[in-house]
Amino acid sequence: MKLSDFDYRLPDELIAQAPLEDRAASRMLVVHRGAGRFEDRHFRDLPQFLRTGDCLVINDTRVVPSRLYGRKEGYAREVEVFLLTPQNPERTLWTALVRPGRQLHEGAHVRISERLTIDILETRVRGERLVRVHCDGDLDEEIERIGHVPLPPYIHRPDQAADRERYQTVFARQRGSAAAPTAGLHFTPEMLEACRAAGAEVAPVTLHVGLGTFQPLLHDTVEENRLHSERFSIPPESAEKIRNASRRIAVGTTVVRTLESAVLDGGFGPAEGQTDLFIYPGYEFRAVDAMLTNFHLPKSSLLLLVCAFGGKDLILSAYRHAVEQRYRFFSYGDCMLIL
């Protein structure tokens, strides 16, 4: 398959630059796979599509404000180090993205704050760096104090104080993501209760979103691409709810990959591990029956996953409809329910 076949035209003004004031006020395009049709609804209508025996599976990962700004010795301008994933138990070694890349190679020393400095140890493929972090005190506390919310590159503004709360789901608990699981951003506590009142169980799992969210696929032949590995876990209580559900509804592509990875590893028991599962058309789904997801970038691994689940022609037709109807796209945008 060619990656170029998973493209669509998107006017820049449809890329949401800020969240709606009300999380649950988003529009929702409902795609009915069996009937091959879609309809315009609102996110608040979600409980109408739920029934007793459903399990709504959410990702409770918490975004870390790990975009750090500082000064490199001998360089006048500000530099950026975006910490992604710890590489040792002590959390002194991390993978990171940096900017400007031409200034931050092996041997560079960056002072982030009085308590935090970073040394660049190694330049890796696709701009990634291996860095050593030195912190006088608790690293998590210092990152929370001085770090910036890692908004995606298509949001063309600096992060603001409000993003600390809005680029986080209301059920975020497990610290560790470099990006939000954006399908979950629409939920409020009241909407979760409305879903339970409709008969659905709610089961949290965790997948910490990593580098794959930020980097494009390299090869136009779909099957030649590979994804970075991400950490996931399914706690015992959630595993039981998921196992007993008559219909499993994944809130976001991260939940889809978590559940499908768990099935490949032997079923719906409690699980913990790493996944680099790359889902594209032709994949046989074993765990997920329906999904809620935001609209994704053209030619991205996330769009490929959605096309695998909903059918390429139907999903791309739905995307064209969403563009015509002026839906809001990407992280802070509207959503799609695929049944």
Phi and psi restraints in degrees (value plus and minus 20) as a CYANA .aco file:
   2 LYS   PHI    -120.5   -80.5
   2 LYS   PSI     111.3   151.3
   3 LEU   PHI     -80.8   -40.8
   3 LEU   PSI     -52.0   -12.0
   4 SER   PHI     -84.4   -44.4
   4 SER   PSI     -36.9     3.1
   5 ASP   PHI     -97.4   -57.4
   5 ASP   PSI     -26.1    13.9
   6 PHE   PHI    -132.4   -92.4
   6 PHE   PSI      24.5    64.5
   7 ASP   PHI    -131.5   -91.5
   7 ASP   PSI     138.0   178.0
   8 TYR   PHI    -176.3  -136.3
   8 TYR   PSI     139.7   179.7
   9 ARG   PHI    -108.0   -68.0
   9 ARG   PSI     109.4   149.4
  10 LEU   PHI    -154.3  -114.3
  10 LEU   PSI      93.0   133.0
  11 PRO   PHI     -82.9   -42.9
  11 PRO   PSI     120.1   160.1
  12 ASP   PHI     -77.0   -37.0
  12 ASP   PSI     -52.7   -12.7
  13 GLU   PHI     -90.0   -50.0
  13 GLU   PSI     -30.9     9.1
  14 LEU   PHI    -108.6   -68.6
  14 LEU   PSI     -24.8    15.2
  15 ILE   PHI    -101.7   -61.7
  15 ILE   PSI      92.0   132.0
  16 ALA   PHI     -83.7   -43.7
  16 ALA   PSI     105.2   145.2
  17 GLN   PHI    -116.9   -76.9
  17 GLN   PSI     -32.6     7.4
  18 ALA   PHI    -172.2  -132.2
  18 ALA   PSI     134.4   174.4
  19 PRO   PHI     -95.4   -55.4
  19 PRO   PSI     138.7   178.7
  20 LEU   PHI     -87.4   -47.4
  20 LEU   PSI     134.2   174.2
  21 GLU   PHI     -80.9   -40.9
  21 GLU   PSI     -58.0   -18.0
  22 ASP   PHI    -124.4   -84.4
  22 ASP   PSI      98.1   138.1
  23 ARG   PHI     -72.7   -32.7
  23 ARG   PSI     -61.4   -21.4
  24 ALA   PHI    -107.6   -67.6
  24 ALA   PSI     -11.3    28.7
  25 ALA   PHI    -108.3   -68.3
  25 ALA   PSI     -17.5    22.5
  26 SER   PHI     -85.8   -45.8
  26 SER   PSI     136.8   176.8
  27 ARG   PHI    -100.7   -60.7
  27 ARG   PSI     139.3   179.3
  28 MET   PHI    -160.3  -120.3
  28 MET   PSI      98.1   138.1
  29 LEU   PHI    -109.2   -69.2
  29 LEU   PSI      97.0   137.0
  30 VAL   PHI    -115.7   -75.7
  30 VAL   PSI     101.4   141.4
  31 VAL   PHI    -127.3   -87.3
  31 VAL   PSI     100.5   140.5
  32 HIS   PHI    -119.7   -79.7
  32 HIS   PSI      83.5   123.5
  33 ARG   PHI     -83.5   -43.5
  33 ARG   PSI     -64.1   -24.1
  34 GLY   PHI     -82.4   -42.4
  34 GLY   PSI     -60.8   -20.8
  35 ALA   PHI    -107.6   -67.6
  35 ALA   PSI     -31.0     9.0
  36 GLY   PHI      45.7    85.7
  36 GLY   PSI      17.9    57.9
  37 ARG   PHI    -159.0  -119.0
  37 ARG   PSI     149.8   189.8
  38 PHE   PHI    -162.2  -122.2
  38 PHE   PSI     139.8   179.8
  39 GLU   PHI    -162.8  -122.8
  39 GLU   PSI     130.0   170.0
  40 ASP   PHI    -107.3   -67.3
  40 ASP   PSI     100.6   140.6
  41 ARG   PHI    -155.2  -115.2
  41 ARG   PSI    -188.4  -148.4
  42 HIS   PHI    -143.6  -103.6
  42 HIS   PSI     134.5   174.5
  43 PHE   PHI     -77.7   -37.7
  43 PHE   PSI     -53.1   -13.1
  44 ARG   PHI     -82.8   -42.8
  44 ARG   PSI     -34.1     5.9
  45 ASP   PHI    -101.3   -61.3
  45 ASP   PSI     -26.2    13.8
  46 LEU   PHI     -70.9   -30.9
  46 LEU   PSI     -65.8   -25.8
  47 PRO   PHI     -77.8   -37.8
  47 PRO   PSI     -44.0    -4.0
  48 GLN   PHI     -86.4   -46.4
  48 GLN   PSI     -41.4    -1.4
  49 PHE   PHI    -118.3   -78.3
  49 PHE   PSI     -16.5    23.5
  50 LEU   PHI    -123.0   -83.0
  50 LEU   PSI     139.3   179.3
  51 ARG   PHI    -169.6  -129.6
  51 ARG   PSI     145.3   185.3
  52 THR   PHI     -78.2   -38.2
  52 THR   PSI     113.5   153.5
  53 GLY   PHI      81.0   121.0
  53 GLY   PSI     -33.2     6.8
  54 ASP   PHI     -92.5   -52.5
  54 ASP   PSI     133.3   173.3
  55 CYS   PHI    -148.4  -108.4
  55 CYS   PSI      96.7   136.7
  56 LEU   PHI    -108.9   -68.9
  56 LEU   PSI      92.9   132.9
  57 VAL   PHI    -120.8   -80.8
  57 VAL   PSI     101.9   141.9
  58 ILE   PHI    -134.9   -94.9
  58 ILE   PSI     137.9   177.9
  59 ASN   PHI    -124.2   -84.2
  59 ASN   PSI      95.0   135.0
  60 ASP   PHI    -114.7   -74.7
  60 ASP   PSI       0.9    40.9
  61 THR   PHI     -83.0   -43.0
  61 THR   PSI     131.8   171.8
  62 ARG   PHI    -137.8   -97.8
  62 ARG   PSI     110.7   150.7
  63 VAL   PHI     -92.9   -52.9
  63 VAL   PSI     114.1   154.1
  64 VAL   PHI    -116.2   -76.2
  64 VAL   PSI     113.2   153.2
  65 PRO   PHI     -96.8   -56.8
  65 PRO   PSI      47.3    87.3
  66 SER   PHI    -118.9   -78.9
  66 SER   PSI      -2.3    37.7
  67 ARG   PHI    -108.3   -68.3
  67 ARG   PSI      92.4   132.4
  68 LEU   PHI    -134.3   -94.3
  68 LEU   PSI     119.3   159.3
  69 TYR   PHI    -137.6   -97.6
  69 TYR   PSI     120.7   160.7
  70 GLY   PHI    -182.5  -142.5
  70 GLY   PSI    -181.6  -141.6
  71 ARG   PHI    -144.5  -104.5
  71 ARG   PSI     113.7   153.7
  72 LYS   PHI    -111.1   -71.1
  72 LYS   PSI     117.5   157.5
  73 GLU   PHI     -79.0   -39.0
  73 GLU   PSI     108.3   148.3
  74 GLY   PHI      63.6   103.6
  74 GLY   PSI     -11.0    29.0
  75 TYR   PHI    -151.3  -111.3
  75 TYR   PSI     108.5   148.5
  76 ALA   PHI     -97.4   -57.4
  76 ALA   PSI     -50.5   -10.5
  77 ARG   PHI    -108.2   -68.2
  77 ARG   PSI     141.3   181.3
  78 GLU   PHI     -90.1   -50.1
  78 GLU   PSI     123.6   163.6
  79 VAL   PHI    -141.3  -101.3
  79 VAL   PSI     142.6   182.6
  80 GLU   PHI    -142.3  -102.3
  80 GLU   PSI     116.2   156.2
  81 VAL   PHI    -145.9  -105.9
  81 VAL   PSI      99.5   139.5
  82 PHE   PHI    -127.1   -87.1
  82 PHE   PSI      81.2   121.2
  83 LEU   PHI     -91.3   -51.3
  83 LEU   PSI     111.6   151.6
  84 LEU   PHI    -129.3   -89.3
  84 LEU   PSI     -83.6   -43.6
  85 THR   PHI    -160.8  -120.8
  85 THR   PSI     109.1   149.1
  86 PRO   PHI     -86.5   -46.5
  86 PRO   PSI     125.0   165.0
  87 GLN   PHI    -132.5   -92.5
  87 GLN   PSI     -20.2    19.8
  88 ASN   PHI    -167.4  -127.4
  88 ASN   PSI     140.5   180.5
  89 PRO   PHI     -79.9   -39.9
  89 PRO   PSI     -50.9   -10.9
  90 GLU   PHI     -96.2   -56.2
  90 GLU   PSI     -31.7     8.3
  91 ARG   PHI      40.3    80.3
  91 ARG   PSI      17.3    57.3
  92 THR   PHI    -119.3   -79.3
  92 THR   PSI     -40.9    -0.9
  93 LEU   PHI    -128.8   -88.8
  93 LEU   PSI     112.8   152.8
  94 TRP   PHI    -157.8  -117.8
  94 TRP   PSI     131.9   171.9
  95 THR   PHI    -104.7   -64.7
  95 THR   PSI     129.3   169.3
  96 ALA   PHI    -173.0  -133.0
  96 ALA   PSI     138.8   178.8
  97 LEU   PHI    -128.0   -88.0
  97 LEU   PSI     127.1   167.1
  98 VAL   PHI    -153.6  -113.6
  98 VAL   PSI     140.1   180.1
  99 ARG   PHI    -175.5  -135.5
  99 ARG   PSI     111.3   151.3
 100 PRO   PHI     -98.5   -58.5
 100 PRO   PSI     116.7   156.7
 101 GLY   PHI     -82.0   -42.0
 101 GLY   PSI     -53.0   -13.0
 102 ARG   PHI     -89.2   -49.2
 102 ARG   PSI     -34.9     5.1
 103 GLN   PHI    -119.4   -79.4
 103 GLN   PSI     -31.3     8.7
 104 LEU   PHI    -143.6  -103.6
 104 LEU   PSI      55.3    95.3
 105 HIS   PHI    -130.0   -90.0
 105 HIS   PSI    -193.8  -153.8
 106 GLU   PHI     -71.5   -31.5
 106 GLU   PSI     112.1   152.1
 107 GLY   PHI      76.0   116.0
 107 GLY   PSI     -32.9     7.1
 108 ALA   PHI     -89.7   -49.7
 108 ALA   PSI     122.0   162.0
 109 HIS   PHI    -140.8  -100.8
 109 HIS   PSI     106.7   146.7
 110 VAL   PHI    -141.6  -101.6
 110 VAL   PSI     107.3   147.3
 111 ARG   PHI    -116.9   -76.9
 111 ARG   PSI      97.4   137.4
 112 ILE   PHI    -109.0   -69.0
 112 ILE   PSI     -64.9   -24.9
 113 SER   PHI    -172.8  -132.8
 113 SER   PSI    -198.4  -158.4
 114 GLU   PHI     -81.9   -41.9
 114 GLU   PSI     -46.6    -6.6
 115 ARG   PHI    -123.5   -83.5
 115 ARG   PSI     -32.3     7.7
 116 LEU   PHI    -151.2  -111.2
 116 LEU   PSI     104.2   144.2
 117 THR   PHI    -150.2  -110.2
 117 THR   PSI     138.3   178.3
 118 ILE   PHI    -156.5  -116.5
 118 ILE   PSI     113.0   153.0
 119 ASP   PHI    -130.2   -90.2
 119 ASP   PSI     114.0   154.0
 120 ILE   PHI    -104.5   -64.5
 120 ILE   PSI      99.9   139.9
 121 LEU   PHI    -119.6   -79.6
 121 LEU   PSI     -53.9   -13.9
 122 GLU   PHI    -177.6  -137.6
 122 GLU   PSI     119.1   159.1
 123 THR   PHI    -116.9   -76.9
 123 THR   PSI     107.3   147.3
 124 ARG   PHI    -135.1   -95.1
 124 ARG   PSI    -196.1  -156.1
 125 VAL   PHI     -88.0   -48.0
 125 VAL   PSI     132.7   172.7
 126 ARG   PHI      38.6    78.6
 126 ARG   PSI      12.2    52.2
 127 GLY   PHI      64.8   104.8
 127 GLY   PSI     -21.8    18.2
 128 GLU   PHI     -93.5   -53.5
 128 GLU   PSI     130.1   170.1
 129 ARG   PHI    -146.1  -106.1
 129 ARG   PSI     130.2   170.2
 130 LEU   PHI    -119.6   -79.6
 130 LEU   PSI     105.7   145.7
 131 VAL   PHI    -148.1  -108.1
 131 VAL   PSI     136.1   176.1
 132 ARG   PHI    -129.6   -89.6
 132 ARG   PSI     110.3   150.3
 133 VAL   PHI    -125.4   -85.4
 133 VAL   PSI     108.9   148.9
 134 HIS   PHI    -135.5   -95.5
 134 HIS   PSI     101.5   141.5
 135 CYS   PHI    -152.1  -112.1
 135 CYS   PSI     108.3   148.3
 136 ASP   PHI    -108.3   -68.3
 136 ASP   PSI      68.9   108.9
 137 GLY   PHI     102.5   142.5
 137 GLY   PSI    -183.1  -143.1
 138 ASP   PHI     -96.8   -56.8
 138 ASP   PSI     100.4   140.4
 139 LEU   PHI     -84.1   -44.1
 139 LEU   PSI     -63.8   -23.8
 140 ASP   PHI     -80.9   -40.9
 140 ASP   PSI     -63.1   -23.1
 141 GLU   PHI     -82.9   -42.9
 141 GLU   PSI     -60.1   -20.1
 142 GLU   PHI     -88.8   -48.8
 142 GLU   PSI     -61.2   -21.2
 143 ILE   PHI     -83.1   -43.1
 143 ILE   PSI     -62.5   -22.5
 144 GLU   PHI     -83.6   -43.6
 144 GLU   PSI     -51.8   -11.8
 145 ARG   PHI     -95.1   -55.1
 145 ARG   PSI     -62.2   -22.2
 146 ILE   PHI    -134.6   -94.6
 146 ILE   PSI     -33.0     7.0
 147 GLY   PHI     -94.1   -54.1
 147 GLY   PSI     142.2   182.2
 148 HIS   PHI    -134.7   -94.7
 148 HIS   PSI     127.7   167.7
 149 VAL   PHI     -85.2   -45.2
 149 VAL   PSI     108.7   148.7
 150 PRO   PHI    -100.8   -60.8
 150 PRO   PSI      51.2    91.2
 151 LEU   PHI     -82.3   -42.3
 151 LEU   PSI     126.1   166.1
 152 PRO   PHI     -82.6   -42.6
 152 PRO   PSI     136.9   176.9
 153 PRO   PHI     -86.5   -46.5
 153 PRO   PSI     -37.5     2.5
 154 TYR   PHI    -103.8   -63.8
 154 TYR   PSI     -22.5    17.5
 155 ILE   PHI    -114.3   -74.3
 155 ILE   PSI      87.5   127.5
 156 HIS   PHI    -113.3   -73.3
 156 HIS   PSI      43.0    83.0
 157 ARG   PHI    -180.1  -140.1
 157 ARG   PSI     136.9   176.9
 158 PRO   PHI     -87.8   -47.8
 158 PRO   PSI     133.6   173.6
 159 ASP   PHI     -85.7   -45.7
 159 ASP   PSI     131.0   171.0
 160 GLN   PHI    -141.5  -101.5
 160 GLN   PSI     148.3   188.3
 161 ALA   PHI     -77.1   -37.1
 161 ALA   PSI     -57.1   -17.1
 162 ALA   PHI     -85.1   -45.1
 162 ALA   PSI     -46.2    -6.2
 163 ASP   PHI     -86.0   -46.0
 163 ASP   PSI     -44.5    -4.5
 164 ARG   PHI     -78.6   -38.6
 164 ARG   PSI     -52.2   -12.2
 165 GLU   PHI    -118.3   -78.3
 165 GLU   PSI     -57.5   -17.5
 166 ARG   PHI    -102.5   -62.5
 166 ARG   PSI     -44.1    -4.1
 167 TYR   PHI    -112.8   -72.8
 167 TYR   PSI      21.3    61.3
 168 GLN   PHI    -169.6  -129.6
 168 GLN   PSI     115.6   155.6
 169 THR   PHI     -94.0   -54.0
 169 THR   PSI     138.4   178.4
 170 VAL   PHI     -91.1   -51.1
 170 VAL   PSI     -33.8     6.2
 171 PHE   PHI    -128.8   -88.8
 171 PHE   PSI      -3.4    36.6
 172 ALA   PHI     -85.5   -45.5
 172 ALA   PSI     105.3   145.3
 173 ARG   PHI    -151.8  -111.8
 173 ARG   PSI     -62.8   -22.8
 174 GLN   PHI    -115.3   -75.3
 174 GLN   PSI      89.5   129.5
 175 ARG   PHI     -88.2   -48.2
 175 ARG   PSI     111.9   151.9
 176 GLY   PHI     140.2   180.2
 176 GLY   PSI     -21.6    18.4
 177 SER   PHI    -114.0   -74.0
 177 SER   PSI     127.8   167.8
 178 ALA   PHI    -112.9   -72.9
 178 ALA   PSI     -24.9    15.1
 179 ALA   PHI    -176.8  -136.8
 179 ALA   PSI     137.7   177.7
 180 ALA   PHI     -98.9   -58.9
 180 ALA   PSI     126.2   166.2
 181 PRO   PHI     -97.9   -57.9
 181 PRO   PSI      72.4   112.4
 182 THR   PHI     -88.8   -48.8
 182 THR   PSI     -43.5    -3.5
 183 ALA   PHI     -81.3   -41.3
 183 ALA   PSI     -48.2    -8.2
 184 GLY   PHI     -98.6   -58.6
 184 GLY   PSI     -31.7     8.3
 185 LEU   PHI     -86.7   -46.7
 185 LEU   PSI     -39.0     1.0
 186 HIS   PHI     -97.0   -57.0
 186 HIS   PSI     -39.6     0.4
 187 PHE   PHI     -98.4   -58.4
 187 PHE   PSI     123.1   163.1
 188 THR   PHI    -136.4   -96.4
 188 THR   PSI     145.3   185.3
 189 PRO   PHI     -76.3   -36.3
 189 PRO   PSI     -56.0   -16.0
 190 GLU   PHI     -86.5   -46.5
 190 GLU   PSI     -58.2   -18.2
 191 MET   PHI     -88.7   -48.7
 191 MET   PSI     -56.9   -16.9
 192 LEU   PHI     -82.3   -42.3
 192 LEU   PSI     -61.8   -21.8
 193 GLU   PHI     -85.8   -45.8
 193 GLU   PSI     -56.9   -16.9
 194 ALA   PHI     -84.9   -44.9
 194 ALA   PSI     -55.6   -15.6
 195 CYS   PHI     -87.4   -47.4
 195 CYS   PSI     -61.2   -21.2
 196 ARG   PHI     -84.3   -44.3
 196 ARG   PSI     -60.8   -20.8
 197 ALA   PHI     -83.1   -43.1
 197 ALA   PSI     -46.9    -6.9
 198 ALA   PHI     -98.0   -58.0
 198 ALA   PSI     -25.5    14.5
 199 GLY   PHI      91.1   131.1
 199 GLY   PSI     -22.5    17.5
 200 ALA   PHI    -107.8   -67.8
 200 ALA   PSI     118.9   158.9
 201 GLU   PHI     -98.4   -58.4
 201 GLU   PSI     134.9   174.9
 202 VAL   PHI    -140.4  -100.4
 202 VAL   PSI     102.7   142.7
 203 ALA   PHI    -144.6  -104.6
 203 ALA   PSI      95.8   135.8
 204 PRO   PHI    -102.3   -62.3
 204 PRO   PSI     118.0   158.0
 205 VAL   PHI    -146.0  -106.0
 205 VAL   PSI     155.2   195.2
 206 THR   PHI    -151.2  -111.2
 206 THR   PSI     107.9   147.9
 207 LEU   PHI    -154.8  -114.8
 207 LEU   PSI     100.7   140.7
 208 HIS   PHI    -103.6   -63.6
 208 HIS   PSI      96.4   136.4
 209 VAL   PHI     -91.9   -51.9
 209 VAL   PSI     110.7   150.7
 210 GLY   PHI    -141.5  -101.5
 210 GLY   PSI    -167.2  -127.2
 211 LEU   PHI     -82.7   -42.7
 211 LEU   PSI     -51.6   -11.6
 212 GLY   PHI     -78.0   -38.0
 212 GLY   PSI     -46.2    -6.2
 213 THR   PHI     -85.9   -45.9
 213 THR   PSI     -48.8    -8.8
 214 PHE   PHI    -120.0   -80.0
 214 PHE   PSI     -37.6     2.4
 215 GLN   PHI    -128.1   -88.1
 215 GLN   PSI     115.1   155.1
 216 PRO   PHI     -93.1   -53.1
 216 PRO   PSI     140.3   180.3
 217 LEU   PHI     -90.2   -50.2
 217 LEU   PSI     119.7   159.7
 218 LEU   PHI    -107.0   -67.0
 218 LEU   PSI     -53.1   -13.1
 219 HIS   PHI    -128.4   -88.4
 219 HIS   PSI     118.9   158.9
 220 ASP   PHI     -93.0   -53.0
 220 ASP   PSI     -43.8    -3.8
 221 THR   PHI    -100.7   -60.7
 221 THR   PSI      93.2   133.2
 222 VAL   PHI     -73.3   -33.3
 222 VAL   PSI     -66.1   -26.1
 223 GLU   PHI     -87.6   -47.6
 223 GLU   PSI     -33.0     7.0
 224 GLU   PHI    -103.2   -63.2
 224 GLU   PSI     -30.4     9.6
 225 ASN   PHI    -104.6   -64.6
 225 ASN   PSI     134.9   174.9
 226 ARG   PHI    -153.5  -113.5
 226 ARG   PSI     128.8   168.8
 227 LEU   PHI    -122.8   -82.8
 227 LEU   PSI     133.5   173.5
 228 HIS   PHI     -89.1   -49.1
 228 HIS   PSI     132.8   172.8
 229 SER   PHI     -99.7   -59.7
 229 SER   PSI     122.7   162.7
 230 GLU   PHI    -151.3  -111.3
 230 GLU   PSI     127.8   167.8
 231 ARG   PHI    -102.3   -62.3
 231 ARG   PSI     118.2   158.2
 232 PHE   PHI    -160.0  -120.0
 232 PHE   PSI     139.8   179.8
 233 SER   PHI    -174.8  -134.8
 233 SER   PSI     129.3   169.3
 234 ILE   PHI    -146.9  -106.9
 234 ILE   PSI      92.6   132.6
 235 PRO   PHI     -92.9   -52.9
 235 PRO   PSI     140.0   180.0
 236 PRO   PHI     -75.8   -35.8
 236 PRO   PSI     -65.1   -25.1
 237 GLU   PHI     -82.6   -42.6
 237 GLU   PSI     -60.6   -20.6
 238 SER   PHI     -88.3   -48.3
 238 SER   PSI     -59.9   -19.9
 239 ALA   PHI     -78.1   -38.1
 239 ALA   PSI     -59.4   -19.4
 240 GLU   PHI     -86.2   -46.2
 240 GLU   PSI     -64.4   -24.4
 241 LYS   PHI     -82.0   -42.0
 241 LYS   PSI     -63.3   -23.3
 242 ILE   PHI     -85.6   -45.6
 242 ILE   PSI     -63.3   -23.3
 243 ARG   PHI     -82.9   -42.9
 243 ARG   PSI     -56.8   -16.8
 244 ASN   PHI    -109.8   -69.8
 244 ASN   PSI     -23.4    16.6
 245 ALA   PHI     -92.2   -52.2
 245 ALA   PSI     125.2   165.2
 246 SER   PHI    -102.5   -62.5
 246 SER   PSI     -43.8    -3.8
 247 ARG   PHI    -166.9  -126.9
 247 ARG   PSI     108.4   148.4
 248 ARG   PHI    -124.8   -84.8
 248 ARG   PSI      98.1   138.1
 249 ILE   PHI    -130.6   -90.6
 249 ILE   PSI      92.3   132.3
 250 ALA   PHI    -105.7   -65.7
 250 ALA   PSI     107.3   147.3
 251 VAL   PHI    -111.5   -71.5
 251 VAL   PSI      69.2   109.2
 252 GLY   PHI      84.3   124.3
 252 GLY   PSI     137.8   177.8
 253 THR   PHI     -86.3   -46.3
 253 THR   PSI     -49.0    -9.0
 254 THR   PHI     -84.9   -44.9
 254 THR   PSI     -57.4   -17.4
 255 VAL   PHI     -89.9   -49.9
 255 VAL   PSI     -58.8   -18.8
 256 VAL   PHI     -76.7   -36.7
 256 VAL   PSI     -68.2   -28.2
 257 ARG   PHI     -86.9   -46.9
 257 ARG   PSI     -55.4   -15.4
 258 THR   PHI     -83.2   -43.2
 258 THR   PSI     -70.7   -30.7
 259 LEU   PHI     -87.3   -47.3
 259 LEU   PSI     -62.4   -22.4
 260 GLU   PHI     -87.4   -47.4
 260 GLU   PSI     -54.3   -14.3
 261 SER   PHI     -87.1   -47.1
 261 SER   PSI     -59.6   -19.6
 262 ALA   PHI     -84.1   -44.1
 262 ALA   PSI     -60.7   -20.7
 263 VAL   PHI     -83.4   -43.4
 263 VAL   PSI     -61.9   -21.9
 264 LEU   PHI     -83.0   -43.0
 264 LEU   PSI     -47.4    -7.4
 265 ASP   PHI    -108.5   -68.5
 265 ASP   PSI     -16.6    23.4
 266 GLY   PHI     104.0   144.0
 266 GLY   PSI      -8.1    31.9
 267 GLY   PHI     109.0   149.0
 267 GLY   PSI    -188.4  -148.4
 268 PHE   PHI    -121.1   -81.1
 268 PHE   PSI      10.4    50.4
 269 GLY   PHI     -97.0   -57.0
 269 GLY   PSI     152.4   192.4
 270 PRO   PHI     -74.4   -34.4
 270 PRO   PSI     120.2   160.2
 271 ALA   PHI    -165.2  -125.2
 271 ALA   PSI     133.5   173.5
 272 GLU   PHI    -175.4  -135.4
 272 GLU   PSI     112.6   152.6
 273 GLY   PHI     154.6   194.6
 273 GLY   PSI    -177.8  -137.8
 274 GLN   PHI    -139.8   -99.8
 274 GLN   PSI     126.4   166.4
 275 THR   PHI    -156.0  -116.0
 275 THR   PSI     117.5   157.5
 276 ASP   PHI    -141.9  -101.9
 276 ASP   PSI       6.7    46.7
 277 LEU   PHI     -78.8   -38.8
 277 LEU   PSI     103.7   143.7
 278 PHE   PHI    -131.1   -91.1
 278 PHE   PSI      91.7   131.7
 279 ILE   PHI    -124.2   -84.2
 279 ILE   PSI     103.9   143.9
 280 TYR   PHI    -162.7  -122.7
 280 TYR   PSI     148.5   188.5
 281 PRO   PHI     -71.2   -31.2
 281 PRO   PSI     114.8   154.8
 282 GLY   PHI      88.8   128.8
 282 GLY   PSI     -37.3     2.7
 283 TYR   PHI     -88.8   -48.8
 283 TYR   PSI     119.1   159.1
 284 GLU   PHI    -118.2   -78.2
 284 GLU   PSI      91.3   131.3
 285 PHE   PHI     -94.9   -54.9
 285 PHE   PSI     115.5   155.5
 286 ARG   PHI    -136.9   -96.9
 286 ARG   PSI     -36.5     3.5
 287 ALA   PHI    -142.4  -102.4
 287 ALA   PSI     -50.0   -10.0
 288 VAL   PHI    -125.6   -85.6
 288 VAL   PSI     111.7   151.7
 289 ASP   PHI    -124.9   -84.9
 289 ASP   PSI     -45.8    -5.8
 290 ALA   PHI    -174.7  -134.7
 290 ALA   PSI     140.7   180.7
 291 MET   PHI    -169.8  -129.8
 291 MET   PSI     127.0   167.0
 292 LEU   PHI    -127.2   -87.2
 292 LEU   PSI     112.2   152.2
 293 THR   PHI    -172.4  -132.4
 293 THR   PSI     134.6   174.6
 294 ASN   PHI    -100.5   -60.5
 294 ASN   PSI     158.1   198.1
 295 PHE   PHI    -106.1   -66.1
 295 PHE   PSI     118.3   158.3
 296 HIS   PHI    -133.9   -93.9
 296 HIS   PSI     143.2   183.2
 297 LEU   PHI     -82.8   -42.8
 297 LEU   PSI     127.4   167.4
 298 PRO   PHI     -77.9   -37.9
 298 PRO   PSI     124.8   164.8
 299 LYS   PHI      38.0    78.0
 299 LYS   PSI       9.3    49.3
 300 SER   PHI    -121.8   -81.8
 300 SER   PSI     139.7   179.7
 301 SER   PHI     -82.4   -42.4
 301 SER   PSI     -50.3   -10.3
 302 LEU   PHI     -90.6   -50.6
 302 LEU   PSI     -60.5   -20.5
 303 LEU   PHI     -85.3   -45.3
 303 LEU   PSI     -57.4   -17.4
 304 LEU   PHI     -81.4   -41.4
 304 LEU   PSI     -61.8   -21.8
 305 LEU   PHI     -81.3   -41.3
 305 LEU   PSI     -66.2   -26.2
 306 VAL   PHI     -84.1   -44.1
 306 VAL   PSI     -59.9   -19.9
 307 CYS   PHI     -85.5   -45.5
 307 CYS   PSI     -55.2   -15.2
 308 ALA   PHI     -83.0   -43.0
 308 ALA   PSI     -57.5   -17.5
 309 PHE   PHI    -100.1   -60.1
 309 PHE   PSI     -63.7   -23.7
 310 GLY   PHI    -117.5   -77.5
 310 GLY   PSI     -31.9     8.1
 311 GLY   PHI      76.6   116.6
 311 GLY   PSI     106.3   146.3
 312 LYS   PHI     -76.4   -36.4
 312 LYS   PSI     -70.6   -30.6
 313 ASP   PHI     -85.0   -45.0
 313 ASP   PSI     -63.0   -23.0
 314 LEU   PHI     -85.5   -45.5
 314 LEU   PSI     -64.2   -24.2
 315 ILE   PHI     -87.3   -47.3
 315 ILE   PSI     -64.5   -24.5
 316 LEU   PHI     -86.6   -46.6
 316 LEU   PSI     -52.5   -12.5
 317 SER   PHI     -85.4   -45.4
 317 SER   PSI     -61.2   -21.2
 318 ALA   PHI     -83.7   -43.7
 318 ALA   PSI     -58.4   -18.4
 319 TYR   PHI     -84.2   -44.2
 319 TYR   PSI     -62.1   -22.1
 320 ARG   PHI     -82.4   -42.4
 320 ARG   PSI     -59.5   -19.5
 321 HIS   PHI     -82.5   -42.5
 321 HIS   PSI     -62.9   -22.9
 322 ALA   PHI     -81.8   -41.8
 322 ALA   PSI     -58.5   -18.5
 323 VAL   PHI     -85.1   -45.1
 323 VAL   PSI     -66.1   -26.1
 324 GLU   PHI     -81.5   -41.5
 324 GLU   PSI     -55.6   -15.6
 325 GLN   PHI    -110.3   -70.3
 325 GLN   PSI     -14.5    25.5
 326 ARG   PHI      44.7    84.7
 326 ARG   PSI      20.3    60.3
 327 TYR   PHI     -85.0   -45.0
 327 TYR   PSI     138.4   178.4
 328 ARG   PHI    -114.7   -74.7
 328 ARG   PSI     114.1   154.1
 329 PHE   PHI    -127.5   -87.5
 329 PHE   PSI     136.0   176.0
 330 PHE   PHI      54.4    94.4
 330 PHE   PSI    -173.4  -133.4
 331 SER   PHI     -76.1   -36.1
 331 SER   PSI     -66.7   -26.7
 332 TYR   PHI    -115.8   -75.8
 332 TYR   PSI      -3.9    36.1
 333 GLY   PHI    -115.9   -75.9
 333 GLY   PSI    -181.0  -141.0
 334 ASP   PHI    -102.3   -62.3
 334 ASP   PSI    -196.0  -156.0
 335 CYS   PHI    -154.1  -114.1
 335 CYS   PSI     151.3   191.3
 336 MET   PHI    -153.3  -113.3
 336 MET   PSI     113.2   153.2
 337 LEU   PHI    -128.8   -88.8
 337 LEU   PSI     100.6   140.6
 338 ILE   PHI    -129.7   -89.7
 338 ILE   PSI      96.0   136.0
